[in-house]
Structures are given as C-alpha cells and as structure tokens.
C-alpha cells in the first residue's frame, strides 16, 4: 500500500507496448560526478555504461545529492535518449529517479538503483 499522506502527479495517458519496447534501459556505474559549471540544479556525471567510451549525463539532482555520495553507485539510465546540450554540456541519456512530495514538505528525489551489483550495461526489462 502507498503512504496516504503523500501527494502524487496524475498518471500520464497509456502508451502502446511497442512504444515501451523502444526504451533502452541499462545499468550504469557512476565513475565521475561534479557540479555542473553553468547550472545550480545540475550535476555533470560520467558513467560506465558497459561501452568502451562510456557517456556523460547532466542530471537535475544537485539539491538532493552531493557528487562524492554518488561515486561508485549504480543507477538505471535511459541509454537511447537522443543526446542534447544542457547549459553548454552534452547529456547522452537520463538517470531515472523517483520523487515524492508530502503535505507541507519539499519534494524528495531518489535515484533508482539495483538491489545488488550488476555488470555495467546490463539490460533492464
């Protein structure tokens, strides 16, 4: 059961299963993390995604995590999100996180992590 004091966003419309299958969700390990040089709410994160080159993402979690607390952590990423430039830095994917706001409290953001270590690049299905 859910916490009855929590408020949540409305559900989005249904999508076709074939659209869901287009997502490439993977496990990645955070190997570098620092404050984004041009944004107060972003972290610039280097990931080991199982590929030889790895990737960089910019994540809006700066108010919830310090860079040193994320080093070595494994996260779930959207690996096939089209790259884009965010405040002058390339972001090649998205780290998945959940958020919750309760009555009278600020929003809390939690990065999704596997229950136990997995090889970087493992497929999430």
Secondary structure as UniProt FT lines:
FT   TURN            4..5
FT   STRAND          6..7
FT   HELIX           17..20
FT   TURN            21..22
FT   STRAND          25..35
FT   TURN            37..38
FT   STRAND          43..48
FT   STRAND          55..59
FT   TURN            62..64
FT   HELIX           67..70
FT   TURN            71..72
FT   STRAND          74..78
FT   TURN            79..80
FT   STRAND          84..86
FT   TURN            87..88
FT   STRAND          89..91
FT   STRAND          94..95
FT   STRAND          97..102
FT   TURN            103..104
FT   STRAND          108..111
FT   TURN            120..121
FT   STRAND          123..124
//
